Amino acid sequence: MRLLIVEDNQSLAEWLAKLLRAENYVVDCVADGETALSGVELENYDLALVDLTLPGIGGIEVIRDLRTRGLSMPILILTARHDLQNRVEGLNAGADDYLTKPFEIEELEARLRALLRRASAPVKTEMRFGPLVMDLNARTFELSGQPLHLSPKEHAVLETLLRRNGGVVSKEALLESAYGFDDEVSPTAVEVNVHRVRKKLERSPVSIATLRGLGYLLRLESN
């Protein structure tokens, strides 16, 4: 899943991004409202974390603009403002929840999971493809009942394929799902990570097929 952090405190943004990437999220960070509004035109985000105090276009205006554009992704406000009026204003502008700084990372992660669950319809706690199971709350994979250990990039590739449930996923879609716009990406990055995931699926009924010129898809061998 791809998250957008809109936060002008660089050290806080980098700290958050590092922690969330360790939880297998793809994270992009921007430091002002104008860049955030430009960014949502280029990428599809599953959730945005927006600070209220931003240079130029403020957080409230960013949230209101996102909703005016018809974007329905969950929005979590991050704010150092403790007064009720600002929180209410942010929620009325279209935010789904707020978290007051300073906060514990465990609470942030719990709120993110709750918002992402609410955004899914119908609500699911897991996704299955034969013996391959993803726990949507813990964001972990199991294969035939055993933990499947993946790097963050491998996790993003497999999650994207699993969410398509056997449908074709283009190389461009995998690239977008696994890499932030600050990442240095080689031309063969997708192929490398697909190959690594394939190796970890070996000796199971689940495999990744390549459709030349179209992309990749999960396949399940019948007994």
N, C-alpha and C positions, 0 to 999 in steps of 0.2 A: 504493500500500500504506500501511496505517495503523500507526504505531508508537506505543507507550506508553513514556515515560521516567519512571521512578520515582526521583527524585533530589532530596535536600533542599538541595543546594548550588545556589542559584538561578543564579548566574553560569555554573556548569558546565552546568546543564540548558539554559539559554538559548543557550549556545554550541553545544551539541550539536544542539539543535532547529534553529538557524539553518543549520548545515552540512548536516544531513540533509534539511531542506526544499529546500535548493539542489540536492539529488540526487533531487528529485521524490517524496520521501516526505511523507505527511501525518503530523504529529507532535503528540501531546498530552503535556504535562508535568504531573506531580503531585509534591508534595513530601513525601508521607507514605503509609504503607501503607494506612491506612483509606480515604483518597480513591482510591487505586489499586484497592482491592477493590470500592468502589462504582462506579468508572468502568467496570470490565469488565462490569458488569451492564447498562450503557447503550450501549456501543459494542463492535463486533467488531474486535479488533486482530489484525494478522498477526504481530506480534512485540513482546515487552516487554524493555526494558532496566531492570534492577532493581539499585539500590545496596543493599548489605547493611546499612549503618548508617543507619537511618531513625528519626525520632522516633515514639514510640508503637509500633505494630506493626513489628517488624524485617523486614529483607529476606527472611530465611530463612522466617519465618512467612508472608509474602506469597506466596512461591513455593509453599510447601506448601499453602496455602489454594487457590491457583489450580489446582493439580493435583488437589486433593480435589474441586473443583467439576467436574472432567472437562475443563478447558480444555487443549487440546493445542498452543496456539501456542508457538513457540520462545521461550525465555527466556535472555537473556544477562545474567550477573552483572557489574556494575561495582563494583569494590571497591578500597579502599586497603589492605586487609588482605593481608599477604604470607604469612601462615602457612598451611601446607598444610591444617590441620584445618578452617579456615573455608571454604576452597574445596571441600574434599571434602564438607562438610556441605551447602553450597549445591547441589552436583551431586546429592547423595543426596536432597535435598528435591524435586528435579525440574527443576533448571536444565539447560540443554543445553550451555552453555559459559560461560567467565568471562574477564574482561579486567581486569588490574590497573592501577590508576591510578599514575602518569600514563601515558597511552597516546597513540599517534599516530592521527590520524583515519583514515589510510589502512588501518591494521590493523583499526580498528573497522568500517569499511565492508566490508572483505574478510570479516570474521567474520559480519557481517549477511547478506551475499550468500550465504555458505556455509550459514548456518542456514535462510534462506528457500528455497534450492534443496533442501535436505534435506526441508523441510516439504512440498514439492510432489511429487505422485506422479501419473504417472511423472515422473522428473527431465527437465526441458526446459531448453534454453538460449535458445529463442525461441518466440514465438507469431506465427502468420500468419493473415491474413484477406485473401485475394487478394494484391495488391501491397503491402499494409500489413504491416510486420514490426516486432515489438518484440524487441530484444535484452535478455533478462532479466538478463544479467550486467552489461552496461553501462547498462541502464535507459534505452535510447535507441530512437527510432522511425526507420524508413525507409519511404518511400513511393515505390514504383517504383524502388528502388535509390538514392534521394537522401535525405539527412538531412531529417527533419521536425522543425522547430524549434517547440517548444511551451513555454508558461509552465508552472510547476508545477501550477496548477489545471487547465489544459487537458490536461496530461499525465495527471493523475489521472482526469479524465473519460474520455479516450480509452482508458486502460488498463482502466478498469472495464467499458466497453463491449466491448473486445476480449476480456477474460476471459470474458464471457458468450457469445462466439462466435456472434453473430447473435441471441441471445435478448434479450427485453425487460428493460430496466433501469429501475426506477422513478426518478422525480425525487428521492425521499427517499434512495434508495441512492446516487445520484450526489452528493447533498449530503453524505452521510456520508463518502463516499470522498475528497472533495476538500477538506473543511474540518475543521479542528480545533475543539474546543469553545471555544477562546479567540478564534477568528476572528469578526469582525463580518460577518454574512452578510445581504445584502439579499434580499428576496423573489424577485428576478429573477436571482439569482447563477447558478443552474444554466443558465437560458436563455441568459444572456450568454456563458458559457463554451462551451456547446454550439454557439452561433452562430459563435463564433470558430474552433472546431475544424472546423465545416462549411466555413468559408471556406478553411481550409488543406487540406481534402480535395478542393476543387473541381478539375475537370479530371482526376479520377481515377475509376476504377470504384467506389470506396468512398464511401459517403455515410451520413449519420445520418438515420434516419427518425423522425418523431414519431407515436406512436400515442396519440391524444387520450384522456386519462383513464387511460392505462396507463404511459407512459414513452417511452423511446427505445431504438433498436436500430441496429446496423450493418447496412447492406445492401450487396450486391455486385452490380453490373450485369453481366449476361452479355453476351459479345460476339455 
